[in-house]
Amino acid sequence: MIRRRFLGLTLAGLGGVLAIEGMDLAEQKTVTFRISGFTCITCAVGLETLLQKERGVIRVTASYPESIATVTYHPKLATEQSLVTFIESAGFKATKRA
């Protein structure tokens, strides 16, 4: 099993949900990424948990068997590129799924 950097990424993004309060959720966007590097369900669950704490993220679902992560986010607080950077900092590779 490949050990990911889940523990190195702490609660730095805890303000994610709190920052969304009062914002217009009609502006939310959803993107699905193909994730390379999932070796087990724990990888998907760990990434999902970390992304949920990232600033601007509203909702995340990650699937190990499908190797995807679908992220709904507020575009004023996060971008697709910032999400890719975050995913890669966790030890995975993310590419936008067409």
N, C-alpha and C positions, 0 to 999 in steps of 0.2 A: 504494500500500500504506500502510495506517495503521501508524505505528510505535507499538508498545505499550511499556509501562514494564517490560519484562522485566529490563533491566539495573539498574533502580532497586530492584528487589526482590532482594536478595542472599541469602546463606545464613543469614538470621536464623532460619529455621525448621529448621535442620539437626538440631535435637534431636528432631524428629518421630518418627523411627524409633527412636531410642535411648530415648525416653521410654516407648515401648510395651513394651520388654523387661520381662518379669516380670508384665505385666498380663494379666488374663483376656480372651483374644481372643473368647470366647463372647459378650462384651458388645458386640461391634462392630456398627455400623449402616452401612447403605448408602443413599445418596441420589443421585438423578439430577437434574441441573440442565439446563435449556434455557439455552444460552449465546448471547447476542446480541453480535455484534462480531467473530466469527471471519471473517477475510477470506482466509485461506489455511491450509494444513496446518501451517505454522510456528506460527501462533497456537495451534492445538490442542496441538501438541507442547510449545510453550513453557509454556502454562498447566499441562499435565500435569506437566512437570518441576518447576515451582515448587510446585505443590500437594503433590507427593510429599515435599517438604522441610518442609512445614508440620507443626507440632506436632499429634500425634494422628492424622495421616493414615496409613492402612495401605496403601491401594492406590488408584490413579487410572487411569481410561481416559477419554480425550477424543477426540471425533470431529469433524473439520471438516465433512464432508458432512452429518452429522446435526445439527450444532450442539448437541452435548450433552457433558456431563462426568459420569461416574459415579464417586463417591467413597465408599470404605469407610473409616470412621474409628472411633476409640474415643471414646464419648460422655463419658468423664470428662476427656478432654483437648481435645476440639473439639466444636463445635455446628454445626448447619446454618447458623445466623446468622453464626458466625465464618467459615465457609467462604464464604458469600456475600460477606461484607465483604472477605475476601482476594481473591476472584475480581474483585470490583469495583475493588479497589486496583490490579489488574493491567491495568485498562482495558476490562473486559468487563462485561456485565450478566448476572446469573444469577437465574433463577426456578426454583423447585422444579417438577419435572415430575410431573404427576399419574399 
